[in-house]
């Protein structure tokens, strides 16, 4: 049960709580300036480790009300891709470790292939977190590049088709033809793990990602990035949303992870959040709308 806003705001004036959130900084989406003549930067491979806590709408709204004025807001739109066999998306069903997306960050768009290398749940303070590690290969494209224009054109087209509720087989083939021209970053695990799947890549979901970023001060590491997130489906009626609290972990050791989560869970309790405000029963599937649209068009 949430505490009153007055009590919680008074709590944030307390020196003990303030040691957890010393400052809120501009993190999240970094908009790199890329010369117009350069359409694409070299691929890079990185390891991303995240600790994620699903939130209910009430829990998200409560934290956002507390953090909004002291956080840095950012927004981007991600277009996810999959292979469609006429009935369902193959990556999501057959090889869920694989993820392919194109991030629209305004000044640039970033193509990313990633592969799930490890996932487990972690419990601390009564909260159940999901810890994931992914290896990712990125390639950045200037805002005026063909890749970015292709993303915008496809998004507008699919939003129109979703609004009408129908798409023809020829239009689906045209989408496949357009994206067959794309040069994706190379990722050995992704490429070898999905090589046996037939079909062409096609846009599978378009999700608006809004983030409110802050700095989490802890006794284990230097300050870490923490952010509230709201993901919105651009296709479905009513724009269903998912909510989460996410932190980037710099060390994958179990001991370090548990220590961070214990301190963060303590902060959540002090902020008026309980386990009842987390891990909602219904997690929205952002792929379902286009999956159904394509199936009807085949």
Secondary structure, DSSP 8 states (H G I E B T S, - for coil): ----HHHHHHHHTSHHHHTT-------S-------TT--B---EEEEEEEEEEEE-HHHHHHHHHHHGGGSEEEEEEEEEEEEB-SSSBHHHHH-TTEEEEEEE-SSEEEEEEEEEEEEEEEEETTEEEEEEEEEEEEEEEETTSHHHHHHHHHHHHHHHHHHHT---HHHHHHHHHHHHT------HHHHHHSTT--S-EEEEEEEEEEEEEEEE--SSSS-EEEEEEEEEESSSTT--EEEEEEEE-S---HHHHHHHHHHHHHHHHHTT--GGGBS-S----TTHHHHHHHHHH-
